[in-house]
Amino acid sequence: MTQLDVDSPQVSRAPRPRERVLRGLLRTAPVPALFWLALSGHYTPLLLALGALSVLLVCWLTRRARLEHHGLTLPLALRLPRYFLWLSGQVLLTAWTVTRKAWTPNPGLRPVVATTPAPPLPEQSQVIYANSITLTPGTLALDVEEDGIEVHSLDRAGIDELDAGAMLRRVRRTEDRR
């Protein structure tokens, strides 16, 4: 049996951590870079440098998020578009309601902070639920607790709507079932 030289082309070596980071960056960076270029419309050296810096920051944050969490699974990715479509409708409806109240001479708003029940959810579902509450105009998720989410709402109706549980049921439908 003969020994192979480590530098010979027949032996493949595992990529070093720095090489893996660079490969991941090269795979991840083109999409945000093209998106930034398309939206920017300005191509001066300073703005290109700032754009490159922002793309690197986004890629680095994305990499950290993937390392800290398991990431997006295929079943979740297949269920999210339907949820986002429903959430978009809710955002539009509540935006209309908040706009109407803001333009009313006497809106009668009475801000409320309350905890809406959220039975134990997987961490990813908690994040989806809390972010959905925050994305909906008129409500803001303040704190995620084990059995509920503390929410600030412009009026009691926002809390009552969350307590009814429609959003929580929709979030539960996005969970991975194993």
ABEGO torsion letter per residue (X at the ends): XBBBBAABAABBBBBBAAAAAAAAAAAAAAAAAAAAAAAAGBABAAAAAAAAAAAAAAAAAAAAAAAABAEBBAAAAAAAAAAAAAAAAAAAAAAAAAAAAAABABAGBBBBBBBBBBBBBBAAAAAAAAAAAAABBGBBBABBBAABBBBBBABAAAAAAAAAGAAAAAAAAABBBX
